Amino acid sequence: MKLRWLPFLAAWGPIAGLQAESVSIPLNEGDRPVCRIVTCTPPSDRLGELAVRALTEPVKRWSGAALPVERPADDPNIGAPPPLTGGPTVVLATLDELGRLDPEAAAQEPAARVEMLDEHAFVLLPVARPDGPRLIITGRTPRAVFNGAVYAGQTLIDGPAEGLSLMAEPLVRAPQLRLRPVYVLTIWGEEDEYGVEDWLKVFEAFARDGVTDVYFWLSGHYPSKAFPRTFRLADRDWDSTTDSRIHTLEDQRRLIEGAHALGMRFHLGGGLGAWCGTFMLTDRAPGTMRQGSIDESGQDVSAWALCPADDRAREALVAYYREMFDSLPQADGLYIESADEYGACRCPRCAAPSDAAGGRMFGQYQLSLIRRMMHEIWQRHPHARLCYTIGYGPHRSDAAYYEVVRQLGADPRIEWMEARGSWNFPAPVGRELPARWFSPRVLRWEYADLRPLETLVSGVWRAAEAGMAGTISTFSPGFASGSFYHDIPFPTDCLPYVLTQYVWRESAWEPAEDVEALRKRVEARFFGRSAPPGAVERLWELREVLRQTADRKLRPDQIASLSRIEAFLGDPRESVWPKTREGLQLMRRAVEDIRKVCVESP
């Protein structure tokens, strides 16, 4: 493919007749850098700066060399940008930036293809030149360029410390599952103690891991003026926002701005009359609470959830979320947990038949309530999106309920979180049909932290094969994190989190039916080309040990696994390259922490 280089790169030599091909870009000679990073974003741009760091930091860690960063002028009022000398270079530029700098280059394939790709897709354009190899990383948006930089930094940089290199081939990479939200729980364990800076640090990990949307549980933290009793309270024995450190509107605006700065949408989250905040909207007045609701554990929880048919409860819920969005209009949407986990309300209105096939009005009242809620919000904020949870037991045989889901699903602002392992839903035709029949925006959610990686890989593959719109991960450090860590903020650069989220991201971008294919990517990410035999298998096994010792107890099976892993790590392997050494050290830290905090148990 013929390429013309950017005008500010003209000093590097002739621009005609260049052919994109595989290149090896040298990065350093000992602690001396021999490659530069050229970026079109100022240092104040958070996402652009993180894109640069994705490339410079591993080089600095592994060799001591600090790659120089140059920012050529892009303002036509300033005049021509200063010429740059030749040499190995990595260029970070969006398609628009590329188009302003050289329209001809932006118009040629595969760069021109970016215009019609996903906002997260990126292109790598390596070119071998007489004065040194070049690599352009481009995409439609700054987030796409960041994604490309993360990919290059994680998988393409390798080699001995004295001579690292970036080996690149022409690549167009676009995600198969385009929606990749993270469901952020903030009401369990120590989660309500996270401050803004803690969350912003976690958000950087979300961006690295490919997250597109943050479904952030805000009810209970939100300082409602109309419903002050919903603020900073405890719900039963475990849900709490009493220690909230994100309890002001300014805190919450900073969270939204922080997500946006990293190219992620932010949804204001809460329950449809249950859990922290919303169960107190009516002061639990008689008649506003559910009747005969039995939750998934078999307990009667009627006193902890509002009845969706009661007019007072409905008006309070609409007013609460309308006030929340009016206070935080920068948000991109609402995330509403249906509270179906608490079972169906069995009051006379909710228990009444909705059709002759066995449906109940409980579901109809819920869906009419969220429709009314969004109608009110859209009057002021037409951009607002909604994610609502479906798939629960109360509607398992309710075709009339899912017919309304299908009808509402025509609105492109609505997406659905499937939350209970349902791949099909009942339809009026008398049988179950695939989720995509009801909406093109059904997303698959499960606790990836709590399950083996094989389950994660196969589940995301099935979601992609079934035509679902996306996959949802969960950030719940205070509960069900698959880990014994309770640091604030949670260590997102340590095992098991860093491996789980990498596998989730890669499975969503390029779903793998064969787990071995995914393991090869894990090897490239964590160990590189000098990986010792068995490294990925032991890393995979170590993640399982961490998952199974979340309660800080070591049982015989975990002890045996840990012994195998320690034997593998016992070899000093002095000749391995820095990337491999860092991957092994990641494992050693996890083993040390297991030995430090876990006790042996029968």
Secondary structure by P-SEA (a helix, b strand, c coil): cccccccccccccccccccccbbbbbccccccccbbbbbccccccaaaaaaaaaccaaaaacccbbbbbbbcccccccccccccccccbbbbbcaaaaaaacccccccccccccccccccbbbbbbbbcccbbbbbbbcccaaaaaaaaaaaacccccccccbbbbbbccbbbbbcccbbbbbccccccccccccaaaaaaaaaaaaaacccccccccccccccccccccccccccccccccccccccaaaaaaaaaaaaaacbbbbbccccccccccccccccccccccccccccccccccccccccccaaaaaaaaaaaaaaaaacccccbbbbccccccccccccccccccccccccaaaaaaaaaaaaaaaaaaaccccbbbbbbcccccccccaaaaaaaaaacccccbbbbbccccccccccccccccccccccccccccccccccaaaaaaaaaaaaaacccbbbbbbbcccccccccccccccccccaaaaaaaaaaaaaacccccaaaaaaaaaaaccccccccaaaaaaaaaaaaaaaaccccccaaaaaaaaaaaaaaccccccccaaaaaaaaaaaaaaaaaaacccccc
